[in-house]
Amino acid sequence: MTTTAPDIQRQATRILAEAVRPRAGRAFWGEFVPTLLLVVGTWMLGSRILFPLMANESGWWAFPWLLSCVTLAIWLARSFVIMHDAGHGALAPTGWLNGLIGHTLSLFVLTPMTHWSQLHWHHHRTSGNIEQQDGLGDIFTMTVSRYRSLPAWQRVLYRGFRHRAHFLCVIPFVMFCLFHRLPFLYFPWAAIFRKPKLREILNIALVDACYIVAGWWMWNHWAVAKPWAITYGLSAMMTFTIGVILFYTQHQFENSYYAHEAEWSFFESGVRGSMTLRLPHWTLEWALGYINFHSVHHLKPTIPLYNLPATHAALQQIGVTFSQCRLGDLMGAFRCNLWDEDRQRMVSFAEVD
């Protein structure tokens, strides 16, 4: 199912190819170093200064401490986006620099980069393909016809899985603290069993070993570790929730794109099946690592994050029309639960009922 004119697609392909220009200096000094300094600096401010003031001086210091946690959560979200870019091999021109940056930042966001990146590539290869909706690296989405064919207990299970409270309160913790530690994955609606590669297992083992050592130290030095652990813990849960909201809404919206394999188009999946989030100011776009230009990223995952805004503007100039939304529209996306093949749009359970 293709709606973009072939000549526009050809022009877009040239623009996307030219946008794949990773720069080592920009990757290291422009993205990695500032982000690392912001993470460490904000964490230090909240733990060494604001938390003791809140605990020993006055409860009024709770507000600036909470503000520091929110700020740290944003920098951790940026760390995840940069790690994600490094996992695509897009951030820097060399593999060792992508690995250095990605694996360093992955420690702050509880995500073994090698293992996660393998699952994420599967998401890019299959996004919007109805036959490939298996839940690996993606948000499992059913068609209305398939949902109606399920026994009652499976429909209840799927409704619980797609509930807003589940995505906002359960999935962030389970995804980052449990699923990212499991090299073997099974999804209840798809007969899949993925055998991980050795380097994925080693990546999980090494990252988790670092956390075990850190946890052992905190257990034995809790008086010192307490402000650091609480500040990071609260910020990390905010980050994980932000990540789940962004990932969900970037593909689950009313006029999204799903097609059967025979008709599925990688280009249309990127343009129509991925959301561009319009943010009020460029500083917020920078803070989120330009992941709001998600449609461009899906058209060419190897474009560095710092080239996404200019590429998005160039594609719009030649007539590529992207699906777009604003911050106020995000929560409404959680009503999109099923793909209706007859109406060619996402629908809610209430509409199906």
C-alpha positions as a printed Julia matrix, in Angstrom:
353×3 Matrix{Float64}:
   0.0     0.0    0.0
   1.95    3.01  -1.28
   0.61    6.57  -1.24
   3.8     8.62  -1.66
   4.57    9.41  -5.3
   7.5     7.42  -6.75
   9.43   10.58  -7.78
   9.16   11.91  -4.21
  10.41    8.58  -2.9
  13.42    8.75  -5.22
  14.27   12.28  -4.08
  13.78   11.26  -0.46
  16.12    8.3   -0.91
  18.87   10.63  -2.14
  18.36   13.05   0.76
  18.43   10.21   3.29
  21.62    8.76   1.8
  23.33   12.15   1.99
  22.25   12.59   5.61
  24.27    9.56   6.76
  27.33   11.6    7.7
  28.44   10.65  11.23
  31.16   12.88  12.68
  33.49   11.68  15.42
  33.97   15.14  16.94
  30.25   15.86  17.08
  29.5    12.4   18.48
  32.1    12.59  21.26
  32.38   16.27  22.17
  28.95   17.45  21.06
  26.75   14.6   22.32
  28.54   12.18  24.64
  30.66   14.48  26.83
  27.95   17.12  27.53
  25.4    14.42  28.29
  27.74   12.56  30.63
  28.61   15.81  32.45
  24.94   16.74  32.77
  24.05   13.3   34.16
  26.88   13.25  36.7
  26.51   16.93  37.62
  22.75   16.8   38.14
  23.03   13.53  40.08
  25.7    15.09  42.29
  23.61   18.22  42.85
  20.58   16.21  43.92
  22.48   13.71  46.06
  25.28   15.71  47.67
  23.53   19.05  48.17
  19.75   19.0   47.88
  18.97   15.63  49.49
  20.92   16.41  52.72
  19.27   19.84  52.9
  15.86   18.23  52.54
  16.66   15.62  55.19
  18.41   17.84  57.74
  17.29   21.42  57.22
  13.74   21.78  55.95
  11.11   19.91  54.04
  10.88   22.87  51.68
  14.05   21.57  50.04
  12.0    18.65  48.74
  10.8    20.75  45.8
  14.26   21.65  44.4
  15.36   18.06  45.04
  12.39   16.73  43.06
  13.17   19.25  40.33
  16.73   17.92  40.18
  15.3    14.37  39.86
  13.1    15.43  36.93
  16.07   17.12  35.28
  18.24   14.05  35.81
  15.45   11.91  34.31
  15.59   14.02  31.13
  19.38   13.63  30.87
  19.05    9.89  31.41
  16.46    9.77  28.62
  18.95   11.59  26.42
  21.6     9.05  27.42
  19.29    6.25  26.27
  18.69    7.94  22.91
  22.44    8.38  22.34
  23.03    4.74  23.32
  20.25    3.79  20.91
  21.98    5.74  18.12
  25.31    4.1   18.92
  23.59    0.69  18.79
  22.52    1.49  15.23
  26.15    2.35  14.41
  24.88    5.81  13.46
  26.32    8.14  16.09
  30.01    7.98  15.14
  31.9     6.89  12.01
  33.81    4.06  13.73
  32.57    0.98  15.53
  34.89    1.37  18.52
  33.69    4.93  19.21
  30.05    3.89  18.9
  30.81    1.06  21.32
  32.65    3.28  23.8
  29.87    5.86  23.92
  26.99    3.4   23.81
  28.25    0.95  26.42
  29.26    3.76  28.8
  25.85    5.41  28.71
  24.07    2.04  28.8
  25.3     1.58  32.39
  23.27    4.62  33.46
  20.04    3.38  31.85
  20.15   -0.29  32.95
  20.24   -1.53  29.36
  22.78   -3.99  27.9
  23.3    -2.26  24.55
  24.32   -5.25  22.44
  21.31   -7.35  23.44
  18.82   -4.48  23.24
  20.08   -3.31  19.85
  19.51   -6.75  18.3
  15.87   -6.69  19.36
  15.51   -3.08  18.25
  16.74   -3.85  14.74
  13.96   -6.43  14.52
  11.5    -3.62  15.31
  12.84   -1.54  12.41
  12.66   -4.45   9.98
   9.06   -5.36  10.82
   7.28   -2.21  12.07
   3.79   -2.07  10.59
   3.97   -5.58   9.08
   0.87   -7.43  10.28
   2.38  -10.9    9.77
   5.49   -9.92  11.75
   3.72   -8.57  14.84
   5.37  -10.87  17.35
   6.26   -8.52  20.22
  10.04   -8.82  19.77
  11.46   -5.34  20.28
   8.06   -3.86  19.58
   4.64   -3.25  21.13
   2.47   -6.19  20.2
  -0.6    -5.04  18.26
  -3.52   -7.18  17.14
  -5.95   -6.68  14.31
  -9.64   -6.51  15.2
 -10.34   -9.79  13.4
  -7.61  -11.63  15.28
  -8.76  -10.19  18.6
 -12.33  -11.35  17.99
 -11.14  -14.85  17.14
  -9.39  -15.3   20.52
 -10.94  -17.16  23.46
 -12.3   -14.91  26.17
  -9.38  -15.35  28.57
  -6.85  -14.28  25.92
  -8.93  -11.21  25.08
  -8.89  -10.27  28.76
  -5.13  -10.8   28.86
  -4.59   -8.59  25.81
  -6.85   -5.85  27.21
  -4.84   -5.88  30.41
  -1.6    -5.7   28.44
  -2.81   -2.65  26.48
  -4.27   -0.83  29.5
  -2.82    2.63  30.16
  -2.02    1.86  33.8
  -0.04   -1.2   32.74
   2.12    0.84  30.34
   2.67    3.7   32.76
   3.13    1.82  36.03
   4.24   -1.74  35.28
   5.97   -1.87  31.89
   8.68    0.74  32.71
   9.93   -1.26  35.7
   9.49   -4.71  34.15
  11.08   -3.71  30.83
  14.25   -2.13  32.2
  14.74   -4.2   35.33
  13.67   -7.64  34.06
  13.19   -8.03  30.3
  16.53   -6.41  29.46
  18.18   -9.06  31.62
  16.56  -11.99  29.79
  18.41  -13.27  26.71
  15.64  -15.81  26.02
  12.29  -14.3   25.16
   8.85  -15.79  24.66
   5.68  -13.87  23.85
   2.28  -15.41  24.68
   0.56  -14.55  21.39
   3.34  -15.6   19.04
   5.15  -18.91  18.81
   8.62  -17.41  19.04
  11.67  -18.45  20.94
  14.7   -16.37  20.12
  18.14  -17.84  20.66
  20.53  -15.03  21.66
  24.05  -14.64  20.34
  27.02  -15.21  22.6
  28.0   -11.55  22.6
  24.51  -10.63  23.83
  24.77  -13.03  26.77
  28.24  -11.7   27.63
  26.97   -8.13  27.42
  24.13   -8.88  29.85
  26.49  -10.71  32.21
  29.09   -7.92  32.27
  26.55   -5.13  32.74
  24.73   -7.01  35.5
  28.05   -7.77  37.2
  28.64   -4.03  37.46
  25.22   -3.58  39.07
  25.84   -6.46  41.5
  29.11   -4.89  42.64
  27.44   -1.48  43.0
  24.54   -3.04  44.92
  26.89   -4.89  47.25
  28.77   -1.65  47.99
  25.54    0.25  48.67
  24.3    -2.5   50.99
  27.47   -2.2   53.08
  27.65    1.62  52.98
  23.98    2.57  53.0
  24.44    5.76  55.0
  26.67    7.13  52.26
  24.85    5.54  49.34
  21.29    6.39  50.42
  20.96    9.88  48.82
  22.63    8.66  45.63
  20.45    5.55  45.37
  17.16    7.31  46.11
  17.89   10.23  43.77
  18.91    7.93  40.94
  16.1     5.44  41.58
  13.36    8.07  41.37
  14.93    9.7   38.31
  15.41    6.36  36.55
  11.76    5.38  36.99
  10.75    8.75  35.52
  13.1     8.1   32.6
  11.72    4.63  31.98
   8.16    6.0   31.99
   9.13    8.78  29.58
  10.74    6.19  27.32
   7.69    3.92  27.3
   5.34    6.85  26.57
   7.51    8.05  23.68
   7.97    4.59  22.19
   4.27    3.77  22.48
   2.97    7.01  20.97
   5.53    7.04  18.15
   3.75    4.09  16.51
   0.38    3.66  18.22
  -1.83    6.45  16.9
  -5.13    6.58  15.06
  -3.9     7.03  11.48
  -0.89    4.76  11.8
   0.22    2.27   9.18
  -0.2    -1.51   9.12
  -0.22   -3.74   6.06
   0.06   -7.41   5.18
   3.49   -8.59   4.12
   2.65   -8.71   0.41
   1.69   -5.01   0.46
   3.96   -3.76   3.21
   6.31   -0.88   2.34
   9.37    0.06   4.4
   9.09    3.65   3.17
   5.39    4.01   4.01
   5.98    2.36   7.37
   8.47    5.11   8.2
   6.47    8.03   6.84
   2.97    7.03   7.94
   3.6     4.47  10.67
   5.97    6.59  12.76
   5.01    9.78  14.55
   6.88   13.09  14.47
   6.42   14.81  17.83
   6.34   18.58  17.53
   7.98   20.13  20.6
   7.63   23.8   21.63
  11.33   24.68  21.44
  14.54   23.31  19.92
  16.15   23.04  23.37
  13.64   20.35  24.33
  14.33   18.57  21.04
  18.04   18.62  21.9
  17.33   17.39  25.43
  15.51   14.35  24.01
  18.23   13.66  21.45
  15.97   14.64  18.53
  14.13   11.34  18.88
  10.93   13.33  18.23
  11.86   13.16  14.53
  11.06    9.47  14.68
   9.71    9.16  11.15
  13.06   10.19   9.65
  14.84    7.79  11.96
  12.67    4.93  10.7
  13.28    5.86   7.08
  17.04    5.6    7.64
  18.13    4.3   11.08
  21.8     5.03  10.32
  21.28    8.81  10.17
  23.0    10.37  13.22
  20.57   11.95  15.68
  22.14   15.39  15.18
  21.29   15.26  11.44
  17.6    14.4   11.95
  16.14   17.96  12.18
  17.77   19.15   8.94
  16.82   15.93   7.15
  13.22   16.25   8.33
  13.06   19.81   6.95
  14.59   18.74   3.62
  12.09   15.91   3.21
   9.18   18.23   3.93
  10.42   20.62   1.26
  10.15   17.96  -1.45
   6.61   17.06  -0.39
   6.96   14.18   2.09
   4.05   14.39   4.53
   4.69   13.05   8.02
   2.25   12.06  10.75
   2.62   14.63  13.52
   1.35   15.32  17.02
   2.05   17.59  19.98
   2.75   16.9   23.64
  -0.92   17.37  24.55
  -1.92   14.57  22.16
   0.3    11.85  23.64
  -2.01   10.42  26.28
  -4.83   10.09  23.77
  -2.73    7.52  21.91
  -3.36    5.02  24.71
  -6.9     4.63  23.36
  -5.43    3.07  20.21
  -5.57   -0.63  21.0
  -6.35   -2.57  17.8
  -5.78   -2.18  14.08
  -9.05   -2.15  12.13
  -8.32   -3.43   8.62
 -11.7    -2.33   7.29
 -11.37    1.28   8.45
  -7.56    1.35   8.07
  -6.97    2.97  11.44
  -6.32    2.17  15.08
  -9.44    1.8   17.22
 -10.19    1.49  20.91
 -11.68   -1.52  22.68
 -14.86    0.53  23.22
 -15.31    0.94  19.45
 -14.88   -2.79  18.91
 -17.24   -3.68  21.75
